[in-house]
Amino acid sequence: MEKTKLYTLDSARLDEVLNRWNQSSTVYVPTGKGRDIQLKPLGQGERTEDYINLTLPVKEMVFQQKEGLFQWQRKEGTIQVEGLAHQHSKNRILYGVRACDTYGIAYTDRFFLREFPDPNYGSRRADTAIVAVNCLRAGKHCFCTSVGTGVFSTLGHDLAFTPMESFYLVEVRTPKGEELIEAAAACFQEVDEKILEAKDALQKTVEDRFPLKMDLTNLWEDMARTFDADFWLDEANACIGCTGCTNVCPTCTCFNVVEEKIDEEQGRRVRYWDSCQSAHFTRNAEYHNPRDAVSRVRYRIYDKLKYIEERFGFKGCSGCGRCTDVCPTYISIIDIIGSIQKTARENPQAPAVHQTTKLRHEIMDREIKSQNGLFTPDVATITRVRQETPDIKRLFMKYEDPEMHRHYEHKGQFFQVTVFGEGEVPLSIPFGPDQTDELVFDFKNVGSVTDTLFKMKEGDIVGLRGPYGRAFPYESLKGRNLIFIGSGVAMAPLRTVIEPVMKHAEEFRQIYVMASALQYEKLLYKDEMKEWAKVPNLTVLYAIKEPTDQVAAYKGYVNDLLPGLDLDWASTTALVCASPERIKKVARDLMDLGMKPDEILVTLETHMRCGAGKCGHCKVDSHYMCVDGPVFTYQEMMALPPEY
């Protein structure tokens, strides 16, 4: 590994260096007084060196609080879309960034630039250089030394300045940093590694002066034993949902996506910072919300102290203390850590709850085959419309560009479907891998976007992003008994497996499709199920609450039919799509019959906004339902937090 290049800079020449850099880039420097410290372009305010930290984390310079994703316009019988990832300020140098924020940048680089790279963040980050200035004193709530992210910067910077007696020690971390040195080469003097002894001594002195020191060695174990502790209710009662804590956090990355409609002919989609502390954050269709006030507050703490590190290998809390500084009701992550450790000491035999969360992290570099980028949909036309039930429709669509069909890969569980000017909604894939010339979606009218989609007709234009998610397996099902269990529109994600299974039924043993609804008229795939029932080893069973003369149906819950199935349960796989509550009831009955939890496959249709594990809305502990799922085994589902 190449040695870090070291330089010194006379303190009196710092302004000269900043001005030279400013000739070819825009240099941002700390300005302001007291707790109101902001990065502003050089010359737009008096530069200050008298500050503990910036008021807001430097992430706002590369992950903007609000930014456009794409714009659209109706033109010549179609809709033209244009991504907005590259419309931002170029060639910026951010000077004076503290270690807790450079660590945050290192994490956001990891988060946004891997597994579906974020084009907006990537474009801004490529045009931004980070110059850290190591701090020599701590704020009231600083604890970076306890979490290992400071006190001097080690990650996320291009150059790191350490103030010495009359000069700065300058360390080069990246080629971008070396370019900054070359741009003002006359001001820097290269030195050898002996100077690091003085730096290390200074760092120890600064660390010793930190007022807050915590031993977090066994924190994860203590968190597992205090998951249901009484103090969480006290913290939840104190929270007023202002979201200040997440707004000032260097590692919070959640965002929401909304439409800005200019008129009927044009508009754009934007994203803005969102917060897991908002009551709406995890709210699903028809207002089901798995998180209550207690689980919301607890989730933020777990995310900062465990989930982020568990998944990405970075500390989720950089120890900056800003969340404590801004909380109007003084909810302090420092005090919560103390409560966790104190309660764990007082109850050493308490059972561990939600301790194992490493199920399966689909961490890989993935790319959606799209003409327009990750967040910009490809244009498609509705070719046919079919009314399936009073509140469920089927739409057939074709991409405007035929090449999209020729290169379509049937990998994933859902698409994000755009109604231009209204919004976007995730819809399951209900068609098999052989169907690539036309895309089909079955959906229920349950919200504003689906309401508009429900009214659309043949020839109308929509947008498609996807496919996303991990789908049900197929090859591993061969040679086994299969049970498909779904209700209403929940049959849609099962159909993508039922179709190929039906066509190759000889490769499977006994196959049961178990469909339930309140009335027969509300059953999805009524005609298809009659065709499926003609396959020799495939049986369709109905559980319908209200009597019908259309089919032979059981009046009651579908679970009641399970004991009557003549199956070798050890050689059976069940595929279930329903609400989490219903899934649990069905799974318990299946396990009572002898099935193993890892042979029960479920799909968790949670609140998904981006589809690529970026917005955070579908994050459950260290997992993103849209990337790691939505298909899980029941064994994996049971390792998720109790509210799921």
C-alpha positions in Angstrom: 0.0 0.0 0.0 1.3 3.4 -1.0 2.3 5.6 1.9 0.3 8.7 2.7 1.9 11.8 1.4 2.5 14.4 4.2 2.9 18.1 3.9 3.1 21.2 6.1 1.4 24.5 5.4 2.3 27.7 7.3 -0.9 28.9 9.0 -0.3 32.4 7.6 -0.6 31.0 4.1 -4.0 29.3 4.5 -6.0 32.1 2.9 -3.6 32.1 0.0 -4.2 28.4 -0.6 -8.0 28.8 -0.4 -7.9 31.7 -2.9 -5.8 29.7 -5.3 -8.3 26.8 -5.1 -11.1 29.2 -5.6 -9.8 30.2 -9.0 -10.8 26.9 -10.6 -13.5 25.7 -8.1 -15.9 27.1 -5.6 -14.5 26.8 -2.1 -16.9 26.6 0.8 -15.6 27.6 4.2 -17.1 27.8 7.7 -18.8 31.1 8.5 -21.0 32.3 11.4 -20.8 32.4 15.1 -21.7 30.2 18.1 -24.0 27.3 17.1 -24.9 28.9 13.7 -21.9 27.7 11.6 -22.5 27.1 7.9 -20.4 26.3 4.9 -20.6 29.2 2.4 -18.7 30.1 -0.7 -15.4 31.9 0.1 -16.1 35.7 0.3 -19.8 35.3 1.2 -19.2 35.8 4.9 -16.2 36.0 7.3 -14.4 32.7 7.5 -14.2 31.4 11.1 -11.9 28.9 12.8 -13.7 29.3 16.1 -16.3 26.5 15.9 -16.9 23.1 17.3 -18.8 21.8 14.3 -21.1 22.8 11.4 -24.7 23.3 12.4 -25.9 20.8 9.7 -23.8 17.8 8.5 -21.9 18.3 5.3 -24.0 15.6 3.7 -26.4 18.3 2.7 -23.9 19.4 0.1 -24.0 16.0 -1.8 -27.4 14.7 -0.7 -29.6 17.8 -1.0 -32.5 18.4 1.3 -34.7 18.7 -1.8 -33.7 17.9 -5.4 -35.3 17.0 -8.7 -35.1 13.4 -10.0 -36.7 13.8 -13.4 -39.0 16.1 -15.4 -41.7 15.1 -17.8 -43.7 16.7 -20.6 -46.5 15.6 -22.9 -45.4 16.1 -26.5 -46.3 14.7 -29.8 -48.6 12.0 -28.4 -46.2 10.6 -25.9 -44.5 11.7 -22.7 -40.8 12.8 -22.8 -38.8 12.3 -19.6 -35.4 13.8 -18.7 -33.3 12.8 -15.7 -32.0 15.7 -13.5 -29.1 14.0 -11.9 -26.5 16.3 -13.3 -28.1 19.7 -12.8 -26.1 21.0 -9.9 -23.1 23.1 -9.0 -19.8 21.8 -10.3 -16.2 21.6 -8.8 -16.8 22.4 -5.2 -14.2 22.2 -2.4 -15.7 21.9 1.2 -13.1 23.1 3.7 -13.3 22.8 7.4 -15.2 19.5 7.8 -14.9 17.7 11.1 -14.1 14.0 11.6 -17.6 13.1 12.5 -18.9 14.5 9.2 -16.1 13.0 7.1 -17.0 9.7 8.6 -20.6 10.4 7.6 -19.5 11.1 4.1 -17.5 7.8 3.9 -20.7 6.0 5.0 -23.0 7.9 2.5 -20.5 7.1 -0.2 -20.8 3.4 0.7 -24.6 3.6 0.9 -25.4 5.6 -2.2 -22.7 4.4 -4.6 -23.1 0.7 -4.2 -26.1 -1.7 -4.9 -28.0 0.4 -7.4 -25.8 3.5 -7.5 -27.7 6.7 -6.9 -27.1 9.0 -9.9 -27.9 12.2 -8.1 -25.6 11.6 -5.2 -22.9 10.2 -7.5 -22.9 13.2 -9.8 -22.5 15.7 -6.9 -20.0 13.6 -5.1 -17.7 13.3 -8.1 -17.6 17.1 -8.3 -16.9 17.6 -4.6 -13.6 17.5 -2.7 -13.6 17.2 1.1 -10.9 19.0 3.2 -11.1 17.9 6.8 -9.8 20.1 9.6 -9.3 18.1 12.7 -10.8 19.6 15.9 -8.9 20.2 19.0 -11.8 20.6 21.5 -15.1 18.8 22.1 -18.6 20.1 22.4 -20.9 19.3 25.3 -22.4 16.2 23.6 -19.5 15.1 21.4 -18.6 11.4 21.8 -16.8 10.4 18.6 -14.0 8.9 20.6 -16.4 6.4 22.1 -17.8 5.2 18.8 -14.4 5.2 17.1 -15.1 7.8 14.4 -12.8 10.6 15.7 -11.3 12.6 17.1 -9.2 13.1 13.9 -10.5 12.2 10.5 -9.6 8.8 9.0 -12.2 8.4 6.3 -14.2 10.4 3.8 -11.7 13.2 3.2 -9.4 14.0 0.3 -7.1 16.1 2.5 -6.9 16.3 6.3 -5.5 19.4 8.0 -4.3 19.1 11.6 -3.7 22.4 13.3 -0.3 22.4 15.0 1.5 25.3 16.7 2.1 27.6 13.7 1.3 25.3 10.8 -1.0 22.6 9.5 0.0 19.0 9.0 -1.7 18.1 5.7 -2.3 14.4 4.9 -3.3 13.3 1.4 -5.8 10.5 1.1 -6.9 10.5 -2.5 -5.8 11.5 -6.0 -8.3 14.4 -5.8 -6.4 15.5 -2.7 -3.1 15.4 -4.5 -4.5 17.6 -7.2 -5.4 20.2 -4.6 -1.8 20.1 -3.3 -0.5 20.6 -6.9 -2.9 23.5 -7.4 -1.1 25.5 -4.7 2.2 23.6 -4.7 4.4 26.6 -3.7 2.5 26.8 -0.4 3.1 23.2 0.8 6.3 21.6 2.0 6.6 17.8 1.9 7.7 16.1 5.1 8.5 12.6 6.3 6.6 10.4 8.7 8.5 11.6 11.8 6.0 14.4 12.1 3.2 11.8 12.8 4.6 11.4 16.3 3.7 15.0 17.1 0.3 14.4 15.5 -0.4 11.3 17.6 0.6 13.0 20.8 -1.7 15.9 20.0 -4.5 13.5 19.2 -4.1 11.7 22.6 -4.2 15.0 24.4 -7.4 16.0 22.6 -9.0 12.6 23.3 -8.1 12.8 27.0 -9.9 16.2 27.2 -13.2 14.7 25.9 -15.8 15.0 28.7 -17.9 12.0 27.4 -16.4 8.6 27.4 -18.4 5.4 27.1 -17.4 1.7 26.8 -19.6 0.2 24.1 -17.9 -3.1 23.9 -21.0 -5.3 24.7 -23.6 -2.8 23.5 -25.3 -5.2 21.0 -25.8 -7.9 23.7 -27.2 -5.3 26.1 -29.5 -4.0 23.4 -30.9 -7.5 22.8 -31.7 -7.9 26.5 -33.4 -4.5 26.8 -35.4 -4.6 23.6 -38.7 -4.6 25.6 -37.4 -2.5 28.5 -39.8 0.0 30.2 -37.6 3.0 29.4 -38.5 2.9 25.7 -42.0 4.0 26.5 -40.7 7.0 28.4 -38.5 8.0 25.4 -41.5 7.5 23.1 -43.7 9.7 25.3 -41.1 12.4 25.2 -40.9 12.4 21.4 -43.0 15.0 19.6 -42.1 13.8 16.1 -40.3 17.0 15.0 -37.6 14.9 13.2 -34.9 17.3 14.2 -32.7 14.3 15.2 -32.6 12.8 11.8 -32.3 16.1 9.9 -29.0 16.8 11.7 -27.6 13.3 11.6 -24.5 12.7 9.2 -25.6 9.2 8.5 -29.4 9.5 8.0 -30.2 9.0 4.3 -34.0 8.5 4.2 -36.1 10.4 1.7 -39.6 10.7 0.3 -40.6 11.0 -3.3 -43.4 13.4 -4.5 -44.8 14.9 -7.6 -44.7 18.5 -8.5 -47.2 19.1 -11.2 -46.8 22.3 -13.2 -49.9 21.7 -15.3 -51.7 18.9 -17.1 -48.9 18.8 -19.7 -45.7 18.8 -17.6 -44.2 18.3 -14.1 -41.3 16.7 -12.3 -40.6 14.3 -9.5 -38.6 15.4 -6.5 -37.2 13.8 -3.4 -36.7 15.5 0.0 -35.3 14.4 3.3 -37.7 12.2 5.2 -37.5 10.7 8.7 -38.2 7.3 10.3 -39.5 9.3 13.2 -42.5 10.5 11.2 -45.7 8.7 11.9 -46.4 8.3 8.1 -43.0 6.9 7.3 -43.9 3.2 7.4 -47.6 3.6 6.7 -48.8 1.2 4.0 -51.8 1.2 1.7 -55.2 1.3 3.6 -53.3 3.0 6.5 -51.8 -0.1 8.0 -48.7 0.9 10.0 -46.5 -1.7 11.6 -44.6 0.8 13.8 -46.1 2.5 16.8 -44.5 5.4 18.8 -42.3 3.0 20.9 -41.0 1.0 17.9 -40.3 4.2 15.9 -38.1 5.7 18.6 -36.4 2.4 19.3 -35.8 1.8 15.6 -33.8 5.0 15.3 -31.5 4.1 18.2 -31.1 0.5 16.9 -30.3 1.8 13.4 -27.7 4.2 14.7 -26.0 1.7 17.0 -26.5 -1.6 15.3 -28.4 -2.0 12.0 -26.2 0.2 9.8 -23.0 -1.3 11.1 -24.5 -4.8 10.8 -25.3 -4.3 7.1 -22.7 -1.9 5.8 -19.8 -2.2 8.2 -19.9 1.5 9.2 -20.9 3.0 12.5 -24.4 4.4 12.2 -23.6 7.0 14.8 -20.6 9.2 14.3 -20.8 10.7 17.8 -21.4 14.3 16.7 -24.0 14.8 19.4 -26.2 17.0 17.1 -29.4 15.0 17.8 -29.1 15.7 21.5 -28.3 19.3 20.8 -31.4 20.0 18.8 -34.0 17.8 20.6 -36.6 20.1 22.2 -37.5 17.5 24.7 -33.9 16.4 25.4 -34.1 12.9 24.1 -30.4 12.0 24.2 -28.8 9.0 22.5 -26.1 9.3 25.2 -28.7 8.9 28.0 -30.4 6.0 26.1 -27.1 4.2 25.8 -26.8 4.7 29.6 -30.3 3.3 30.1 -29.5 0.3 27.9 -26.4 -0.5 29.9 -27.9 0.1 33.3 -31.0 -2.0 32.6 -28.8 -4.8 31.2 -26.7 -4.8 34.3 -29.7 -4.9 36.6 -31.3 -7.7 34.6 -28.4 -9.9 33.5 -30.7 -12.9 33.0 -33.3 -11.1 30.8 -34.1 -13.1 27.6 -32.5 -11.7 24.5 -35.2 -10.4 22.1 -34.5 -9.7 18.4 -30.9 -10.6 18.7 -30.2 -12.3 15.4 -31.0 -10.2 12.4 -28.4 -11.3 9.9 -30.7 -13.2 7.6 -29.6 -12.4 4.1 -28.2 -9.2 2.8 -28.4 -9.0 -0.9 -25.3 -6.8 -1.0 -24.1 -6.7 -4.6 -23.6 -4.2 -7.3 -26.8 -4.2 -9.3 -28.1 -2.1 -12.2 -31.5 -1.8 -13.6 -31.6 -1.9 -17.4 -33.2 1.4 -18.1 -32.7 4.1 -20.7 -33.0 6.9 -18.1 -31.3 5.9 -14.9 -32.3 4.5 -11.5 -35.0 7.0 -10.5 -36.3 7.9 -14.0 -39.1 5.7 -15.5 -39.1 4.3 -19.0 -42.2 5.2 -21.0 -44.8 2.5 -21.7 -48.3 2.5 -23.2 -51.4 0.7 -21.9 -52.5 -1.7 -24.6 -55.4 -3.4 -22.9 -57.6 -3.1 -19.8 -59.5 -5.8 -18.1 -61.8 -5.5 -15.0 -61.0 -8.5 -12.8 -63.2 -7.7 -9.8 -65.2 -4.6 -8.7 -62.0 -3.1 -7.2 -59.2 -4.9 -9.1 -58.1 -4.2 -12.7 -55.5 -5.8 -15.0 -53.5 -3.5 -17.2 -51.4 -4.8 -20.2 -48.5 -2.5 -21.1 -45.7 -2.3 -23.7 -42.6 -0.2 -23.6 -42.4 2.6 -26.1 -39.0 1.3 -27.1 -39.2 -2.3 -28.4 -35.6 -2.9 -27.4 -36.7 -2.8 -23.7 -38.8 -6.0 -24.4 -36.0 -7.7 -26.3 -33.6 -7.3 -23.4 -36.1 -7.8 -20.6 -34.9 -10.1 -17.8 -37.5 -11.8 -15.6 -35.6 -11.1 -12.4 -37.5 -9.5 -9.6 -40.9 -9.4 -7.8 -42.3 -6.0 -8.6 -42.2 -2.9 -10.8 -42.6 0.8 -9.8 -45.4 2.1 -12.0 -45.6 5.9 -12.6 -48.7 7.8 -13.2 -47.2 11.1 -14.5 -48.3 14.0 -12.4 -49.8 11.8 -9.7 -47.1 9.6 -8.4 -45.7 6.1 -8.3 -46.8 2.8 -6.9 -45.1 -0.7 -6.5 -47.1 -3.4 -8.3 -46.3 -7.1 -8.2 -45.3 -9.1 -11.3 -48.2 -11.5 -12.0 -46.9 -13.0 -15.2 -44.4 -15.8 -16.0 -40.9 -15.6 -17.5 -42.1 -16.6 -20.9 -44.2 -13.4 -21.2 -41.8 -10.6 -22.3 -43.5 -8.9 -25.2 -46.2 -7.4 -22.9 -46.1 -6.6 -19.2 -49.2 -7.3 -17.1 -50.2 -5.8 -13.7 -53.1 -6.6 -11.5 -53.8 -4.0 -8.8 -56.4 -2.9 -6.3 -57.8 0.6 -6.1 -56.6 1.7 -2.6 -55.0 5.1 -2.9 -54.6 8.3 -4.9 -52.1 6.8 -7.5 -54.0 3.6 -8.0 -57.3 5.5 -8.2 -55.9 7.5 -11.2 -54.4 4.3 -12.6 -57.8 2.6 -12.2 -59.4 5.2 -14.5 -56.8 4.9 -17.2 -57.6 3.4 -20.6 -56.1 1.8 -23.6 -53.5 4.2 -25.2 -52.7 6.1 -22.0 -49.0 6.6 -21.1 -47.4 5.4 -17.9 -43.8 5.0 -16.7 -42.1 1.8 -15.6 -39.1 1.2 -13.3 -37.9 -2.3 -12.6 -38.1 -5.2 -12.1 -37.0 -4.9 -8.4 -36.8 -7.3 -5.5 -36.1 -10.9 -4.8 -38.8 -13.1 -6.3 -40.1 -16.5 -5.4 -37.7 -19.3 -6.4 -38.6 -21.8 -9.1 -35.9 -24.4 -9.6 -35.6 -25.3 -5.9 -39.4 -26.2 -5.9 -39.1 -29.0 -8.4 -39.9 -32.5 -7.1 -41.9 -31.1 -4.1 -45.5 -30.7 -3.1 -46.6 -27.1 -3.5 -49.2 -25.0 -1.7 -50.1 -21.5 -3.0 -52.1 -19.5 -0.5 -53.4 -16.0 -1.3 -56.4 -13.7 -0.9 -57.7 -11.1 -3.3 -55.0 -9.1 -5.0 -52.4 -11.1 -3.0 -52.8 -13.8 -5.6 -50.9 -11.6 -8.1 -47.3 -12.2 -6.9 -48.1 -16.0 -6.6 -49.3 -16.2 -10.2 -45.7 -15.5 -11.5 -44.8 -18.9 -10.1 -48.1 -20.7 -10.7 -47.9 -20.1 -14.4 -44.6 -21.9 -15.1 -45.5 -24.6 -12.5 -48.7 -25.3 -14.3 -46.9 -25.5 -17.7 -44.4 -28.0 -16.3 -46.6 -29.7 -13.7 -45.0 -33.1 -14.3 -41.8 -31.8 -12.6 -43.7 -31.4 -9.3 -45.7 -33.6 -7.0 -49.1 -32.5 -5.7 -50.0 -28.8 -6.3 -52.6 -26.9 -4.4 -53.8 -23.4 -5.1 -55.8 -22.1 -2.2 -57.7 -18.8 -2.8 -59.8 -16.9 -0.4 -62.2 -13.9 -0.6 -65.2 -12.4 1.1 -67.3 -13.0 -2.1 -66.7 -15.1 -5.2 -66.9 -11.9 -7.3 -63.8 -10.6 -5.4 -61.7 -13.5 -6.4 -58.8 -12.7 -8.7 -58.1 -15.1 -11.6 -61.5 -16.8 -11.5 -61.1 -17.9 -15.2 -57.5 -18.9 -14.8 -58.1 -21.0 -11.8 -60.7 -23.0 -13.7 -58.0 -23.7 -16.3 -55.4 -24.5 -13.7 -57.8 -27.1 -12.1 -57.7 -29.1 -15.4 -54.0 -30.0 -14.7 -54.0 -33.6 -13.4 -51.9 -33.0 -10.2 -53.2 -29.4 -9.5 -56.1 -28.8 -7.2 -57.8 -25.4 -6.7 -59.5 -24.9 -3.3 -61.7 -22.0 -2.4 -62.4 -20.4 1.0 -65.2 -17.9 0.6 -67.1 -16.2 3.4 -70.4 -15.7 1.7 -72.1 -18.7 0.0 -71.8 -19.1 -3.8 -73.1 -21.5 -6.5 -70.2 -20.6 -8.9 -67.7 -23.1 -7.4 -67.5 -25.6 -4.6 -66.2 -23.4 -1.8 -65.5 -23.8 1.9 -67.2 -21.2 4.1 -64.4 -20.0 6.5 -60.7 -19.4 6.7 -58.4 -21.1 4.2 -56.3 -22.4 7.2 -59.1 -24.7 8.1 -58.6 -26.6 4.8 -54.9 -27.4 5.5 -55.3 -30.5 7.7 -57.4 -32.2 5.0 -54.6 -32.1 2.5 -53.1 -35.6 1.9 -49.5 -34.5 1.7 -46.1 -35.6 2.9 -45.5 -32.3 4.8 -41.7 -32.9 5.0 -41.6 -32.7 1.2 -43.9 -29.7 0.9 -43.2 -26.0 0.2 -45.8 -23.4 0.9 -45.9 -20.0 -0.9 -48.0 -17.4 1.1 -49.0 -13.9 0.3 -51.1 -12.0 2.8 -50.8 -9.4 5.6 -48.1 -10.2 8.2 -50.8 -11.1 10.7 -52.4 -13.6 8.4 -49.1 -15.0 7.3 -48.3 -15.8 10.9 -51.6 -17.6 11.5 -51.2 -19.7 8.3 -47.5 -20.5 9.1 -48.3 -21.6 12.6 -50.9 -24.0 11.2 -48.5 -25.3 8.6 -45.8 -25.9 11.2 -48.3 -27.8 13.4 -48.8 -30.1 10.5 -45.0 -30.8 10.3 -43.7 -28.2 7.9 -40.3 -26.5 8.6 -40.3 -22.7 8.8 -37.7 -22.5 6.1 -40.0 -24.3 3.6 -42.7 -21.6 4.1 -42.1 -18.8 1.6 -43.8 -15.5 2.2 -43.8 -12.1 0.5 -43.8 -9.0 2.7 -45.4 -6.2 0.8 -44.3 -3.2 2.8 -44.2 0.6 2.1 -41.7 0.9 -0.9 -40.9 4.3 -2.4 -37.7 3.8 -4.4 -37.4 0.1 -5.0 -33.7 0.1 -4.7 -32.9 0.2 -0.9 -32.2 3.9 -0.8 -35.3 5.8 0.6 -35.5 3.7 3.8 -39.2 3.4 3.9 -39.2 -0.4 3.7 -36.2 -0.9 5.9 -36.8 -3.4 8.7 -33.9 -3.7 11.1 -30.8 -4.1 8.8 -32.8 -5.3 5.8 -34.5 -3.6 3.0 -37.7 -5.4 1.9 -37.3 -4.1 -1.7 -33.8 -5.5 -2.1 -33.4 -8.4 0.4 -37.1 -9.3 -0.2 -40.0 -9.0 -0.5 -39.8 -12.8 -0.6 -38.4 -14.4 2.6 -38.7 -17.7 4.4 -41.0 -17.7 7.4 -37.9 -18.5 9.5 -36.3 -15.3 8.2 -39.5 -13.3 8.8 -39.6 -14.5 12.5 -36.1 -13.0 13.0 -37.4 -9.5 12.1 -38.6 -7.2 14.9 -41.8 -8.3 16.6 -43.9 -5.6 15.0 -43.4 -7.4 11.7 
